[in-house]
């Protein structure tokens, strides 16, 4: 079952905030009176003596005592509220669960996503309220695909109005071929336990790692020397208000070639950095892949 973490976090903030407010309204005045009575009872002590007097300290603690629910609400609300604001409007962490963005992002990479790069959106509702910037071709974007409620991460290939063609692992944008520059050949690795082998491994083929220039910054991608079904031939027209996404691991990525365009309202943010690699609990965390995402 998929967990809606933003909704859960919002409910936790709301419940702890309401609990804190109720305690303040129902018991705040009582505690103030109780503390005043304690001070009146120990009026013969000055400030320094009060800090050393066990009777005064015990009476003061009893006067300040809160119900357990109120104490937890007061303790957790500021922390939860801060996390909620950071995750909703500034930066949110994600872990890469699949190999669709290899070699740019590996399984187990922890990334940071800029939530305000494409405008401020209301949490939960996802409605844009303050436009700041727009997605650009070549950005690595976190979003919700049209067919799934889970987060996906791919590279933005097509802008609204573009015609995208992908033919034998060569990309064309509005009829212009995107040049590829060969870097190296890689042998497909064996699949980890519980994971399906890559298509390239099944075909007993090899990967070609190349650079592509989308937008202003070149990025690396890999393609199987024997194109997969989604990489043989396809032409796609991007409608207004939508984007065409593809994984950098072109023959091992289900993306807009399979499930269509991503509407602007489904955009979550721009992935900009890797800050940790930790594939699973049996491995040691690593900082070898830390850096800016290109």
C-alpha positions in Angstrom: 0.0 0.0 0.0 1.4 3.4 -0.9 1.6 5.9 1.9 0.6 9.5 1.3 3.3 11.1 3.4 2.4 14.7 2.8 -1.2 14.1 3.9 0.0 12.2 7.0 2.4 14.9 7.9 -0.3 17.6 7.4 -2.7 15.7 9.7 0.0 15.3 12.3 0.7 19.0 12.3 -3.0 19.8 12.5 -3.7 17.4 15.4 -0.7 18.5 17.5 -1.5 22.2 16.8 -5.1 21.7 17.8 -4.0 19.8 20.9 -1.6 22.6 21.9 -4.2 25.3 21.3 -6.9 23.4 23.3 -4.6 22.9 26.3 -3.7 26.6 26.2 -7.4 27.7 26.2 -8.6 25.1 28.7 -5.7 24.9 31.2 -3.5 27.9 30.5 -5.3 30.3 32.9 -5.4 27.6 35.6 -1.7 27.0 35.4 -1.0 30.8 35.7 -3.2 31.0 38.8 -1.5 27.9 40.3 2.0 29.4 39.7 0.9 32.7 41.3 -0.3 30.8 44.3 3.0 29.0 44.6 4.9 32.3 44.4 2.7 33.7 47.1 3.3 30.7 49.3 7.0 31.1 49.0 7.1 34.9 49.0 9.7 34.8 51.8 12.3 33.4 49.4 14.3 35.5 46.9 14.9 34.4 43.4 18.2 32.6 44.1 16.8 30.8 47.1 13.8 29.6 45.1 16.2 27.8 42.7 17.6 25.8 45.6 14.5 25.1 47.6 13.2 21.6 46.9 9.7 22.5 48.2 9.3 25.4 45.9 10.6 23.5 42.9 8.3 20.6 43.5 5.3 22.9 43.9 6.2 24.8 40.8 6.5 21.6 38.8 3.1 20.5 40.0 1.6 23.8 39.0 3.1 23.6 35.5 2.1 20.0 34.9 0.2 19.3 31.7 -1.9 16.4 30.5 0.2 13.8 28.6 -1.6 14.6 25.3 -0.9 18.3 25.7 2.7 17.8 26.6 3.3 15.6 23.5 1.4 18.2 21.3 3.5 21.0 22.6 6.7 19.1 22.1 6.0 17.7 18.6 4.0 20.6 16.9 7.0 23.0 16.3 9.2 20.1 14.9 6.4 18.7 12.7 5.4 22.2 11.5 9.0 23.0 10.5 9.4 19.7 8.6 6.0 20.3 6.9 7.0 23.8 5.7 10.4 22.6 4.5 9.1 19.6 2.6 6.1 21.5 1.2 7.7 24.7 0.0 11.5 24.4 0.0 13.4 21.1 -0.2 12.2 17.5 0.0 14.4 14.4 0.1 13.8 11.3 -2.0 15.4 7.9 -2.5 15.9 6.5 -6.0 14.0 3.1 -6.0 14.8 1.9 -9.6 17.4 2.0 -12.3 15.5 4.0 -14.8 17.8 7.0 -14.4 21.2 5.1 -14.6 23.9 6.3 -15.1 22.8 9.8 -13.8 21.2 8.3 -10.7 21.8 4.9 -9.1 19.4 2.8 -7.1 19.8 3.9 -3.5 20.8 7.5 -4.2 19.2 10.0 -1.9 18.5 13.2 -3.7 17.3 16.7 -2.8 14.4 18.2 -4.7 13.8 22.0 -5.0 10.1 22.4 -4.4 9.9 26.1 -5.3 11.9 26.0 -8.6 8.7 25.8 -10.6 6.5 27.9 -8.3 4.9 27.6 -4.9 2.1 25.1 -4.7 -0.4 24.4 -1.9 0.4 21.2 0.0 -2.0 18.3 -0.7 -4.0 20.3 -3.3 -0.9 20.9 -5.5 -2.4 24.2 -6.8 0.2 26.7 -7.9 -0.3 30.0 -6.0 3.0 31.8 -6.8 4.6 31.3 -10.2 8.4 31.5 -9.9 9.9 29.5 -12.8 9.0 27.0 -15.4 10.3 23.5 -16.1 13.1 23.5 -18.7 14.2 20.9 -21.3 16.9 18.7 -19.8 15.8 19.2 -16.1 15.6 16.1 -13.9 12.1 16.3 -12.5 10.1 14.6 -9.8 6.4 14.3 -10.6 3.3 12.2 -10.4 2.7 10.3 -13.7 -0.9 10.4 -15.1 -1.5 6.7 -14.2 0.0 6.4 -10.7 -0.1 8.2 -7.3 3.6 7.5 -6.6 6.5 9.8 -7.2 8.5 9.3 -10.4 11.7 10.9 -11.5 12.7 11.3 -15.1 14.4 13.8 -17.4 12.2 16.4 -19.1 12.6 15.9 -22.9 9.6 17.6 -24.5 8.0 21.0 -23.8 4.4 21.9 -24.5 3.9 22.0 -28.3 7.0 19.9 -29.1 7.0 17.0 -31.5 9.2 14.2 -30.0 10.5 11.3 -32.1 12.6 8.5 -30.7 14.0 6.2 -33.4 16.5 3.4 -32.8 17.7 5.1 -29.6 18.2 8.5 -31.4 16.2 11.4 -30.1 14.7 14.1 -32.4 13.1 17.3 -31.0 10.9 19.1 -33.5 12.7 17.4 -36.3 16.2 18.2 -35.1 18.4 15.3 -34.2 19.9 15.5 -30.7 23.6 14.6 -31.2 25.1 11.9 -29.1 28.8 11.6 -28.2 30.1 8.2 -27.3 31.8 7.8 -23.9 32.2 4.1 -23.2 30.7 0.6 -23.4 29.4 -1.1 -20.3 28.4 -4.7 -19.7 25.0 -5.0 -18.1 25.3 -6.1 -14.4 23.6 -9.1 -12.9 20.3 -8.3 -11.3 20.3 -8.0 -7.5 18.2 -10.6 -5.6 14.5 -9.8 -6.0 15.1 -7.6 -9.1 14.3 -8.4 -12.7 17.3 -8.5 -15.0 17.6 -5.6 -17.5 16.4 -5.9 -21.0 19.9 -5.4 -22.2 21.2 -8.3 -20.0 18.4 -10.6 -21.3 19.4 -9.8 -24.9 23.0 -10.6 -24.1 23.9 -7.1 -25.4 25.9 -4.2 -24.1 25.3 -0.6 -23.1 26.6 2.4 -24.8 27.1 5.4 -22.5 26.8 8.7 -24.4 26.2 12.4 -23.8 23.2 14.3 -25.1 22.7 18.1 -25.2 19.3 19.1 -24.0 18.9 22.7 -23.1 22.1 24.3 -22.0 23.8 21.4 -20.2 24.9 18.1 -21.6 23.9 15.0 -19.7 24.9 11.4 -19.8 22.5 8.5 -20.7 22.9 4.9 -21.6 21.2 2.8 -24.3 21.3 -0.8 -25.2 23.0 -1.7 -28.5 19.8 -3.6 -29.3 17.0 -1.1 -28.8 14.0 -2.2 -26.7 10.4 -2.0 -27.7 10.0 1.6 -26.6 13.2 2.7 -28.3 12.6 1.4 -31.9 10.3 4.0 -33.2 7.8 6.4 -31.8 6.5 9.9 -32.5 4.7 12.0 -29.8 3.1 15.5 -29.8 3.2 17.2 -26.5 -0.1 19.0 -25.8 -0.3 22.4 -24.0 0.3 22.3 -20.3 2.0 19.0 -20.5 5.6 17.6 -20.6 7.3 14.5 -22.1 9.5 12.6 -19.7 12.1 9.9 -20.4 14.6 8.0 -18.2 18.3 8.3 -18.8 18.5 4.5 -18.9 16.5 4.5 -22.1 15.9 0.8 -22.6 15.0 0.2 -19.0 12.6 3.0 -18.3 8.8 3.1 -18.4 8.1 6.8 -19.2 6.1 9.0 -21.4 6.7 6.6 -24.3 4.5 4.1 -22.4 2.0 6.1 -20.3 1.8 9.5 -21.9 2.4 13.1 -21.0 2.7 14.6 -17.6 0.4 17.6 -16.8 1.9 20.6 -15.2 -0.2 20.2 -12.1 1.6 16.9 -11.4 5.1 18.5 -11.3 6.6 18.3 -7.8 10.0 19.9 -8.2 13.5 19.9 -9.7 16.1 17.3 -8.5 19.3 19.2 -8.0 21.7 17.2 -5.9 22.7 13.7 -4.5 23.6 13.9 -0.9 23.9 10.2 0.1 24.0 6.7 -1.4 22.5 3.9 0.7 21.0 1.0 -1.2 19.7 -1.0 1.8 20.3 -1.6 5.5 22.8 -4.3 4.8 25.1 -1.9 3.1 27.1 0.9 4.5 26.1 4.5 3.5 28.4 6.1 1.0 29.1 9.7 0.0 31.0 8.8 -3.2 28.2 9.9 -5.5 27.4 13.2 -3.7 27.2 16.1 -6.1 25.0 18.3 -8.4 22.6 16.5 -10.7 23.1 17.3 -14.4 
